[in-house]
Amino acid sequence: MYKEALRPAWVEINLSHLDYNIKSIKKKIGLDKELIGVIKADGYGHGSIEAAEILRENGVTTFAIATFFEAMILRNAGAKERIICLGLSPDIYADTAVEYDITPVFCSYENAKAYNDAAAAKGKTIEALIALDTGMGRIGYQADQIDEAVEDLKKVAELPNFKIHGIFSHLSTADATDLTYSREQEEKYNRFYDAITAAGIEVPYRTLANSAAIMRMPSTHFDGCRAGIILYGLYPSHDVDPADLSIKPVMSVKANIVHLKDVPEGFSVGYGRKYISDAPARIATLNLGYADGYPRPYSPYGKVIVNGVVCPIAGNICMDQCMVDVTEVPDVKVGDEVIVMGTDGVNSITADDIADATGTINYEISCAFGQRLPKVFVR
Ligand SMILES: *Cc1c(COP(=O)(O)O)cnc(C)c1O
């Protein structure tokens, strides 16, 4: 039980595993490629400041986040590294990018001009990445409309207080068994890069790979590799080969039993009475619910580990609490530690288990658990 958590439920972040994963990824991409630590969404729920610290210890000098506010959190915590913001930001926020020395991405002259003007007003120069849409369909210059992009980028290149640092694009199916589409994206990326550099636009830095491409597409590693989910010890999908990269899960979720009762046959538990005991049973209550990222649709499939025994969730997960059928656990007591996600060395419940049961991906599970639960960092 952690007094400092102020509640009997918490996320445990294993920083040794994070360190292990970073070293493993660095080994995979090689010394000549930069590892960009993707720590958006509070490090996928793991704590971006602490994740940044372990990345820093491993010599990582570039982080990526998704919003300017996430960059401000890192700067306010003392981060001196390059911080790339992977999402577009409207012109009115350009002054924030300058003030916090953020490397934004852009795909229009107008947006680049706003950054230029904000930088000029402060007597500074801002560096940015070209966003290129090679087939994700999200943001960026259209890779097939090279002439238009070249015209636009030529104007951008003349902005005095704005410097094109590099170019990025994002792969949409690098985690799928069939890599045909990813290869097409890679080709478009290369074609676009060749065309704009041939037109005289200087683009010193190239980055394309995400976690899946780090594992499976070495030709996309270029200058920098954007590692997200694999930092946290989770694989980007079931279709990648774990043998391609050794990683360990960083996040566990734990809770202490706060209440225990023996109930007769026919006793109902929770909203909607989805659990009704068919025999005398023992029910434990945990201080953890869907507002903590424990998905309500997991209720019918949910399992936790109590003193080495895998136990089912009883009834619907509530907003802030849930109940567990601990009838099969010998000598169970109030205060016993329950593994909601993680392993006791024998049994394990993974982010993928929870994601698979609820029709989502492990990314969403770790992000959600990171929202409200206190974090306890262990080495
Ligand atoms: C989130 C994100 C990444 C990291 O993706 P992973 O699959 O977690 O490695 C890389 N690039 C961009 C643009 C992203 O939005």
The ligand as an SDF file (V2000), in Angstrom:
LIG
                    3D

 15 15  0  0  0  0  0  0  0  0999 V2000
    2.0290    8.6030  -32.1550 C   0  0  0  0  0  0  0  0  0  0  0  0
    2.9180    8.8050  -33.3040 C   0  0  0  0  0  0  0  0  0  0  0  0
    4.0980    8.0640  -33.4010 C   0  0  0  0  0  0  0  0  0  0  0  0
    4.4330    6.8880  -32.5060 C   0  0  0  0  0  0  0  0  0  0  0  0
    3.6480    5.7800  -32.9070 O   0  0  0  0  0  0  0  0  0  0  0  0
    3.9140    4.3380  -32.2360 P   0  0  0  0  0  0  0  0  0  0  0  0
    3.0810    3.4110  -33.0390 O   0  0  0  0  0  0  0  0  0  0  0  0
    3.4250    4.4490  -30.8310 O   0  0  0  0  0  0  0  0  0  0  0  0
    5.3590    4.1020  -32.3190 O   0  0  0  0  0  0  0  0  0  0  0  0
    4.9840    8.4010  -34.4100 C   0  0  0  0  0  0  0  0  0  0  0  0
    4.6860    9.3840  -35.2960 N   0  0  0  0  0  0  0  0  0  0  0  0
    3.5490   10.0970  -35.2220 C   0  0  0  0  0  0  0  0  0  0  0  0
    3.3000   11.1700  -36.2090 C   0  0  0  0  0  0  0  0  0  0  0  0
    2.6260    9.8250  -34.2360 C   0  0  0  0  0  0  0  0  0  0  0  0
    1.4880   10.5210  -34.1980 O   0  0  0  0  0  0  0  0  0  0  0  0
  1  2  1  0
  2  3  1  0
  2 14  2  0
  3  4  1  0
  3 10  2  0
  4  5  1  0
  5  6  1  0
  6  7  2  0
  6  8  1  0
  6  9  1  0
 10 11  1  0
 11 12  2  0
 12 13  1  0
 12 14  1  0
 14 15  1  0
M  END
$$$$
